[in-house]
């Protein structure tokens, strides 16, 4: 499997803990050589009320409990 991140004219990139097939993706390290900055100018926590998940199993648990018709 080939993993790739490419620059398409943008100047900013920030990863805050993505996973790829279970383990951390460490995308900030991947894009270091592309000349991108991680300062995107805003913090999602300032605009959205959300809880950051700490593991793939936490995402799975949340989705299974909250997704589907009639669930919140």
N, CA, C and O of each residue as an XYZ file, in Angstrom:
288
protein
N       0.842     -1.170      0.000
C       0.000      0.000      0.000
C       0.891      1.238      0.000
O       1.867      1.309      0.746
N       0.558      2.186     -0.820
C       1.322      3.423     -0.907
C       0.567      4.534     -0.191
O      -0.633      4.712     -0.399
N       1.269      5.272      0.646
C       0.682      6.414      1.344
C       1.326      7.681      0.804
O       2.543      7.740      0.629
N       0.515      8.685      0.544
C       1.074      9.910     -0.015
C       0.280     11.126      0.454
O      -0.940     11.071      0.612
N       0.985     12.198      0.668
C       0.393     13.507      0.924
C       1.044     14.446     -0.071
O       2.263     14.425     -0.241
N       0.245     15.268     -0.728
C       0.786     16.159     -1.751
C       0.343     17.590     -1.496
O      -0.690     17.834     -0.872
N       1.134     18.525     -1.983
C       0.797     19.951     -1.888
C       0.115     20.367     -3.189
O       0.673     20.193     -4.273
N      -1.088     20.916     -3.077
C      -1.850     21.344     -4.243
C      -2.044     22.853     -4.255
O      -3.115     23.339     -4.620
N      -1.022     23.594     -3.859
C      -1.088     25.038     -3.898
C      -1.452     25.685     -2.574
O      -1.407     26.909     -2.454
N      -1.807     24.900     -1.593
C      -2.128     25.453     -0.287
C      -0.860     25.788      0.480
O       0.238     25.425      0.060
N      -1.007     26.473      1.596
C       0.160     26.860      2.394
C       0.070     26.385      3.833
O       1.033     26.521      4.587
N      -1.080     25.826      4.233
C      -1.277     25.432      5.617
C      -1.708     23.965      5.717
O      -2.426     23.449      4.861
N      -1.257     23.324      6.770
C      -1.667     21.953      7.048
C      -1.472     21.688      8.526
O      -0.456     22.064      9.111
N      -2.459     21.034      9.126
C      -2.295     20.651     10.520
C      -3.063     19.369     10.774
O      -4.233     19.253     10.408
N      -2.413     18.426     11.391
C      -3.043     17.174     11.791
C      -3.059     17.137     13.313
O      -2.044     17.402     13.957
N      -4.195     16.813     13.878
C      -4.297     16.786     15.337
C      -4.591     15.392     15.863
O      -5.339     15.226     16.827
N      -4.003     14.404     15.231
C      -4.145     13.054     15.754
C      -4.902     12.089     14.864
O      -5.654     11.256     15.368
N      -4.723     12.178     13.553
C      -5.386     11.244     12.643
C      -4.783      9.850     12.796
O      -3.628      9.685     13.188
N      -5.611      8.852     12.471
C      -5.148      7.463     12.484
C      -5.246      6.912     11.078
O      -6.071      7.364     10.284
N      -4.408      5.938     10.765
C      -4.485      5.238      9.483
C      -4.423      3.747      9.759
O      -3.383      3.230     10.169
N      -5.530      3.057      9.537
C      -5.634      1.620      9.812
C      -5.254      1.275     11.248
O      -4.636      0.238     11.491
N      -5.612      2.122     12.193
C      -5.358      1.845     13.608
C      -4.292      2.699     14.256
O      -4.598      3.421     15.205
N      -3.032      2.654     13.782
C      -1.985      3.449     14.428
C      -2.035      4.923     14.020
O      -2.635      5.262     12.999
N      -1.408      5.804     14.812
C      -1.362      7.224     14.454
C      -0.746      7.435     13.067
O       0.235      6.782     12.711
N      -1.331      8.353     12.289
C      -0.843      8.615     10.927
C       0.388      9.517     10.920
O       1.197      9.436      9.996
N       0.548     10.378     11.931
C       1.683     11.308     12.031
C       1.852     12.119     10.734
O       2.945     12.204     10.175
N       0.758     12.700     10.284
C       0.770     13.425      9.012
C       1.614     14.686      9.049
O       2.158     15.082      8.019
N       1.743     15.337     10.216
C       2.608     16.518     10.294
C       4.034     16.165      9.895
O       4.699     16.954      9.224
N       4.507     15.005     10.295
C       5.854     14.575      9.922
C       5.941     14.296      8.421
O       6.971     14.553      7.797
N       4.873     13.777      7.851
C       4.853     13.462      6.425
C       4.948     14.731      5.582
O       5.622     14.734      4.552
N       4.283     15.808      6.001
C       4.243     17.019      5.186
C       5.397     17.981      5.467
O       5.466     19.044      4.850
N       6.291     17.639      6.368
C       7.400     18.532      6.706
C       8.162     18.982      5.467
O       8.502     20.160      5.350
N       8.433     18.081      4.556
C       9.205     18.407      3.367
C       8.444     19.167      2.295
O       9.029     19.528      1.274
N       7.156     19.419      2.497
C       6.366     20.118      1.488
C       6.351     21.629      1.682
O       5.784     22.346      0.859
N       6.963     22.125      2.755
C       7.022     23.565      2.998
C       5.724     24.167      3.506
O       5.495     25.367      3.352
N       4.885     23.362      4.099
C       3.613     23.852      4.634
C       3.764     24.230      6.096
O       4.604     23.670      6.801
N       2.965     25.164      6.551
C       2.965     25.564      7.952
C       1.771     24.925      8.653
O       0.749     24.650      8.023
N       1.902     24.692      9.954
C       0.787     24.103     10.689
C      -0.088     25.152     11.372
O      -1.030     24.795     12.081
N       0.201     26.424     11.176
C      -0.611     27.493     11.754
C      -1.737     27.824     10.782
O      -1.534     28.560      9.817
N      -2.917     27.281     11.038
C      -4.041     27.491     10.135
C      -4.828     28.749     10.466
O      -5.758     29.096      9.738
N      -4.483     29.435     11.539
C      -5.104     30.701     11.863
C      -6.359     30.621     12.711
O      -6.938     31.654     13.049
N      -6.790     29.423     13.062
C      -7.950     29.281     13.933
C      -7.916     27.913     14.592
O      -7.197     27.014     14.156
N      -8.697     27.772     15.637
C      -8.774     26.521     16.381
C     -10.212     26.020     16.303
O     -11.125     26.748     16.692
N     -10.444     24.806     15.815
C     -11.814     24.295     15.720
C     -12.574     24.361     17.046
O     -13.794     24.531     17.046
N     -11.876     24.231     18.166
C     -12.534     24.290     19.474
C     -13.165     25.657     19.726
O     -14.087     25.769     20.534
N     -12.679     26.700     19.041
C     -13.272     28.032     19.178
C     -14.607     28.142     18.443
O     -15.427     28.994     18.785
N     -14.835     27.300     17.449
C     -16.037     27.391     16.625
C     -17.015     26.241     16.856
O     -18.216     26.396     16.631
N     -16.512     25.090     17.303
C     -17.353     23.901     17.441
C     -17.242     23.330     18.847
O     -16.167     23.307     19.446
N     -18.373     22.872     19.356
C     -18.387     22.180     20.632
C     -18.240     20.691     20.340
O     -19.189     20.050     19.888
N     -17.082     20.150     20.590
C     -16.858     18.738     20.311
C     -15.886     18.155     21.333
O     -15.180     18.870     22.044
N     -15.882     16.840     21.373
C     -14.963     16.117     22.244
C     -14.013     15.330     21.345
O     -14.462     14.581     20.477
N     -12.736     15.488     21.537
C     -11.759     14.777     20.727
C     -11.651     13.338     21.208
O     -11.484     13.095     22.403
N     -11.744     12.392     20.297
C     -11.608     10.988     20.651
C     -10.137     10.631     20.792
O      -9.286     11.221     20.127
N      -9.838      9.679     21.645
C      -8.446      9.341     21.949
C      -7.995      8.019     21.362
O      -6.832      7.643     21.513
N      -8.902      7.297     20.687
C      -8.513      6.019     20.090
C      -9.504      5.638     18.997
O     -10.633      6.129     18.977
N      -9.083      4.770     18.097
C     -10.021      4.292     17.083
C     -11.231      3.582     17.704
O     -12.341      3.692     17.183
N     -11.030      2.865     18.797
C     -12.155      2.167     19.419
C     -13.163      3.156     20.008
O     -14.357      2.858     20.044
N     -12.710      4.321     20.468
C     -13.629      5.343     20.969
C     -14.496      5.891     19.838
O     -15.679      6.165     20.041
N     -13.916      6.052     18.649
C     -14.694      6.495     17.490
C     -15.737      5.444     17.137
O     -16.902      5.770     16.909
N     -15.319      4.188     17.094
C     -16.240      3.102     16.761
C     -17.397      3.038     17.764
O     -18.556      2.908     17.372
N     -17.080      3.128     19.044
C     -18.104      3.081     20.083
C     -19.109      4.229     19.905
O     -20.319      4.015     19.991
N     -18.613      5.430     19.660
C     -19.488      6.592     19.494
C     -20.388      6.431     18.271
O     -21.591      6.678     18.343
N     -19.806      6.021     17.161
C     -20.578      5.883     15.912
C     -21.648      4.809     16.071
O     -22.797      5.017     15.678
N     -21.283      3.667     16.640
C     -22.263      2.607     16.800
C     -23.401      3.007     17.737
O     -24.531      2.549     17.570
N     -23.119      3.834     18.692
C     -24.142      4.262     19.642
C     -25.004      5.423     19.110
O     -26.187      5.516     19.438
N     -24.407      6.306     18.290
C     -25.104      7.535     17.905
C     -25.513      7.638     16.443
O     -26.243      8.567     16.098
N     -25.091      6.751     15.580
C     -25.452      6.891     14.165
C     -26.716      6.119     13.847
O     -27.079      5.174     14.547
N     -27.368      6.526     12.804
C     -28.590      5.851     12.376
C     -29.815      6.706     12.631
O     -29.765      7.693     13.365
N     -30.900      6.313     12.021
C     -32.153      7.065     12.128
C     -32.646      7.124     13.568
O     -32.647      6.114     14.271
N     -33.064      8.306     14.002
C     -33.651      8.464     15.312
C     -32.690      8.527     16.475
O     -33.126      8.558     17.626
N     -31.390      8.545     16.212
C     -30.394      8.618     17.284
C     -29.757      9.990     17.299
O     -29.740     10.684     16.282
N     -29.229     10.387     18.455
C     -28.608     11.704     18.580
C     -27.181     11.544     19.000
O     -26.471     12.535     19.164
